[in-house]
Each structure stands twice: as C-alpha cells, then as structure tokens.
Amino acid sequence: MQAILDATVSQGEPIQELLVTHGKIPTLVEELIAVEMWKQKVFPVLCRLEDFKPQNTFPIYMVVHHEASIINLLETVFFHKEVCESAEDTVLDLVDYCHRKLTLLVARSGRGSLPEEEGSQDSTPMQELQKQAELMEFEIALKALSVLRYITDCVDSLSLSTLSRMLSTHNLPCLLVELLEHSPWSRREGGKLQQFEGGRWQTMAPSEQQKLSKLDGQVWIALYNLLLSREARAHYCLTSFAKGQLLKHWEKHGKACVLATQGDRVK
C-alpha cells in the first residue's frame, strides 16, 4: 500500500529503493511462483475434499490473495528500470510467469469463459472461495501484462537467454496481438461499452470510447519494444507465420490505434 501511495504522489519511492538495496526482488519473484504452484497443486485438492469443511476460510483466502498482493507490488515498482536489473536471473522466471498468465487469459477469453462477479447464495464457503480465486486470477493476469510491458522497456539490457525466451520460446509478439484480438478487459453490457479499470468494470461515456485504454496502451508499447528495438530485432526470427499474424492484426487494430491516439500520448 505504501509503494502505491509513493508512486501516486511522485515524491520519491523509498519502498522501491529498499527492495533494490536489500536484493529483495528475487525473493518476491520466488514467492510469487511458490504461491502460484500452491494454487495449482494444493488448492484444487482442498476444494475437492468432501470432509474438509472449515468454519473459517479466511486463512486460505490470505494465501490465495498473497499472489495478487505480490504481483501488485511488482507492477508498482517495475516501472523503474533498476528494479528489473536487480531481479537478476529471476527475471527469466518472471517472464515465464507472465507468459503463463497471459496465455490462460487469451484461452479463457477465446472460449468466452471469463469469470462473472455474481455468486450463488447456495454456495458453500469453499465454493465461494474458489469463485473469488477465479475472479482474482483475471486481475492477476492484467497485472502480469503491465509487469511484462515494464520488462520489455529494459529489452536493451536483458540477457540473451531472457530475450530468447521472450522472442523464440514464447513468441510474445504473437501472444500480444492475440490479446488485442480478444481484448478481455473490454466488454459490452446492455449495449454499453465497459472497460476493466481500477479493479472494476466501468461504463465508458460515448466521448471516451474512441480513446485507447490503458491496457491496450500497455500491449502496444510492449509490441513496440519487442519489434522495433535494435536488440529485439536482432534476435526475433520473423517467420512467415509471425508476419501474417502481425499484419493481420495491424489491419484490424493498428490503424484504429493510430487514429485514436492522434494528439494523445500513451504513458
């Protein structure tokens, strides 16, 4: 919370400086992945146990929420390039983590299975907790998108193995254009356009609908960094498939993006 407040008022960020000085960024990344593994391997087993009916699910909720807390903190501090550099070898693990989250987000939005906020009154405490975890997963994926974009800002100083993982193993440019295609942070409800901002769905006024959203801007900046920076161009193998994907999405989204951002600057 203090890190977010510091970033909001722009009066120095002591939390970010302390994390870098004491070498705690790798610890946060390791903790993030540990909680992710717990949610994948342990949490589903707890939910399936018929004889596991805790009176209070708050301790389990705190573990589930821990991942969201860490990725939120990383999103806040990774804006600074020195934080990315202080991550050292764990930046590779963080890239893998972001790729997993975004791939799952694309898959779910493609199937139209993004979680809804409404819950059932007949749900058990564990079922309700599982529903909250699914909703939280959506927000975590959007935070992971921002973290990935901040990593691409440092593309010129990243290690060769990290660049290879981003461009060859994961082919992030193609994944990012798929995100633009599905745009899971936008939806239409009752004929009105809604966008997910500030942790909730907000209805956009007609005058705001042609403007580029913050999350769309993050994707376009990441694509710019991965496709137009000197280091990335030297290591990205632009195959005919990749070229076709990028050009196809440019025809659909790129021109609209240019028109929407005339006179505005994405920060």
N, C-alpha and C positions, 0 to 999 in steps of 0.2 A: 504493500500500500504506500509506503514511504517513497519507494522508487518511482511509482506512478505520479505521486504528488510532485516530486522533484522535477520530473520530466515535463509536467504540465505547466509549472510556473517558470521553468527555464532559468533557475537560479543556482546552477551547479547541481551535480548529481553524485553526492557522496556515496550512495549505495553502490552505484556502478563502479566508482573508483575503488571502494573497499573490496568488491568482488574480484576485480582485476589484480589489485595489490596482493591479496592473500591467496591468489590462484584458486578461486572457488568456482569458476565457470565450468571446468571439467567435472567437478563434484556435482553440480546442478544437472549437467547432461547425463551423467551416470545414474543419478537419482530418477531423472525423468524416464529413462529407458527401463529402469528397475520397476517403477510403478506401472508402466505400460505392459510389461511382461506379467506382472501380478494380475492386472485386469484381464489379460488374455487367457492366462493359465489357471488362476485360482478363483477369481470372482465368478466365472460361469459355473464352476463346480459348486460353490457355496449356494448359488441360486437354484441349482438342481436338487440339492439335498432336501428330501422330504421331512426329515426330522430336525432340520435346522430352522428354527423359528425364533430368532432373537427378539426380545421385548423392545430393545433399543438398537436401531440400525445406524445411529449417528457415528460410532467409531468406524464402521465400514465406509460410510459416506465420506469421512475425512480422508481415508486412504484413496478413494476414487477421486475426490476433489483435489488431492495433492498434485496430480498430473496437471490439472488446469492451472493451479497456482504457479507451478514451476514454468510452464510454457508462457504464462502471462508475464512473469518476471523476465524471462529471456527475451520476449518480444520487446519489452520496455528498454532493456539495456543493450540489445544487439544493434540498436541504431548507431552506436559508436563503433568504429572500425577496430579500435584497440581491444574491444571485448571479443570480437571474432578471432583476432590474433591470439588472445590469451586462452582461447579454447583448445589450442594446440591440436593434438591428434584426435580429440573427441569431436572436432567439427565434422569429421567423416561420419561418425555415428549420428550426429545431429542431422546431417543431410539425408542419411538413410531413414531416420525417424520421420522427417518432414515428407519424404517421398511416400512412405507407408501411409501417412495420414491423408495426403492429397489423392493418392490412388484410391483409397477407400471412399473418399468424398466423391470422386468422379463416378465410381462404380454405383454408389448409392443414389446419386442424383440421376444417373442414367436409367436406373430401374424405377425412379420416382418413389424411392423408399426412405426419403429423409424423415427423421422423427418429427412428430407433431407434439405440441405442447399440452394438449388435452390429456387428462388421465382418467382412469376409471375409478369410480367410487368403491367398486368391489375388489380392487387390487389389494394383495397382501403387502406388508411392509417391504419384503424383499422384491416383489414385482414392481412396486413403486420406485424403489432404489434403482432397479435395473432400467426403468424408464428414464430416470434422472441421469443415469450414466450415458444413455444413448443421446439424450439432448446435449449433454456436456461434450460428447465426442464431436459433435458438429462444431461447437465453438472452439474446441481444441484444434481442429483441422484448420479453421480460419486463422488462428494464431500461428499455427505452423507455416501457413502461407506467408505471413509477414516476416517470420524469422528467416525463411528461405530467401525472401527478397533481400533482406539485410545481408545475408551471406553472399549473395551474388554481387552486392556492392563492393565486396572485397575480392572479386574474381582475379584481379591482377596480382594479389599477394597469396592466393591459395596454393596449396601444394599440388603437385602434378597428380597425385593419387586422388585428391578431392575433385579436381577438375575432371579427371577421367570418370570418376563415379557419377558426377552430375551430368556429363555430356554423353558418355558412351554407355555406361551400365544402365543408368536410369532414363537417359534421353529426356531430360527435364523440359527442353523447349516444346516437345510434342505433348507432354503431360500438361504443360501450362496452357497450350492452345485448346486442349480438351476442357480445361476448366473454364475458359472463355466461352466455349460452345455451350456448356451446361449452365454456367453462371448460377451455382447453387445458392448464392447469397441474395438472389432476386427471385421474386415470385409474384403472381397475380392472385389477389383475393377479392372477389366481388367486383371484378373489372378494374380494380385499382392496383397500381404497381407498389409493391413493398420491397424494401431492402433491409438486410440484416446489418444493423449498425448499433454500436454501443451496447451489445449484448441482448438486443431485442429487435423484433420486426417493426419497421416504421413505414407508414404510408407516405409515399412521396407526392409532393404537390406537382401539378402539371408543369410548372415552370422549372422544376428540379429534375424531371425525368430524362431530359436530354444530356444532363451532366454526367461525367464519368464518376462512378462511385469510388470510394477509397480502395476497396478490394480489387476492383477492375484495374485501378491505377497501379496497385502492387504487382499484379500479373504483368502488365505492360512494361513496367520498369525492370522486372526480373527478365523478361524476354529481351529487352534492350541490352541488358548487361551480358546475357548469355550468347547473344547473336552478333553483337556489334563491337564488343570489347576486343582488343588485339589478342589477349591471351586466350580467350574463349574461341575466337575464330581459328586460331592455330591448332586447336585440339578437337574441334567439333567436325565430325565427318557428316557432311550434308548429303545424305543419300537421296535417291530419287523419291523414296517413300517420305522421308522427313520433309523434303522440299514440297512435295504435294500436299502434305498436311498443313504446313505453314502457309502456303499460298492459298489453300482453300479457306482457311480461317481468316486470312488477311482480306480476301474478297468480301467476306461476310461481316467482319468486325473492325478491321483496320481502318477503312475509310470513314466509318462512323465514328471511330475513336478520334481521328484527326479533326473531323468537323466539330465533335463535341468539346474538344479541348482548345479550340481556337480562342485565343485571348485569355485562357486559363493555363495555369502551370501545375502539374501534378507534383506534390511534395511528399 
